[in-house]
Amino acid sequence: MQFEVFTLLPEVFPSYLETSIIKRARERDLINVRVHNIRDYTHDKHHTTDDTPYGGGGGMVMKPDPVFEAIETILELNTEPTPPRSDSKIPIILLTPQGRVFNQSIAQELSQHPRIFLICGRYEGIDERIREHLVTDEISIGDYVLTGGELPALILIDAIARLLPDVLGDPTGAQDDSHATGLLEYPHYTRPPEFRGWKTPDILLTGDHAKIDKWRREQSLLRTFNKRPDMLEKAELTKKDLKFIEGIKAEVESQKSKAE
């Protein structure tokens, strides 16, 4: 998969892209990340990429011309008043607090594309013509505001890359992650079997994989019920899952009655 990142701060990216799983995925050509400096597509001696907003107000606004030129150059399009975005199947994503909130489902959706463009906003905002006539999607990483889109871009790259074949050491690793199945992930334990008096659940030491799988599923349901009950409304649950959840609810009600 090819990631094309457009930013005013290209120096932000190397330290993260050159470590751990992302570094190994790049070395094995499973992903390629090209970071483009939007300032390289300006034509004045100061490499100006922002200007004051029409109508007044605080802050600066990213100019449309260098952003359009950067995208069109990498897409190898002839410069036209309006680029033929409707004919392009490449997602051109603006990282913005106004976008749809990123989640595992969107990561899975984007992992099906061979190439993705990521535009990192800065300053007070971007010229609206970029949003209206260039980008094909807008994504937010949450209901809060950052100083720029660089961290969100790295989050998307990481979340999408780990869904690609062979990126993770475990072929099924991403399938068990929190949110991958619509539930939070079950608890994990490793050596030593007992630490400061806290023991690993006995069932995990039995080697009985059928019972372990059942325990893990129930723990996943229990953890989701306790921490993110809203997720249960959308999760694909079996009859056994629903029966287990009803048992949890009954136990909670019983404890409430005793407390009263």
Secondary structure, DSSP 4 states (H G I P E B T S, - for coil): -EEEEEES-GGGSHHHHTSHHHHHHHHTTS-EEEEEEGGGG--STT---EEPPTT--SS-EE-HHHHHHHHHHHHTPPP-SS--GGG--S-EEEEEEEEEEP-HHHHHHHTT-SEEEEEE--TTEE-HHHHHHT-SEEEESSSS--S-SHHHHHHHHHHHHTTSTTTSSSTTGGGGSTTTSSSPPPP---SSSEETTEEPPGGGGS--HHHHHHHHHHHHHHHHHHH-GGGGGTS---HHHHHHHHHHHHHHHHHHHHH-
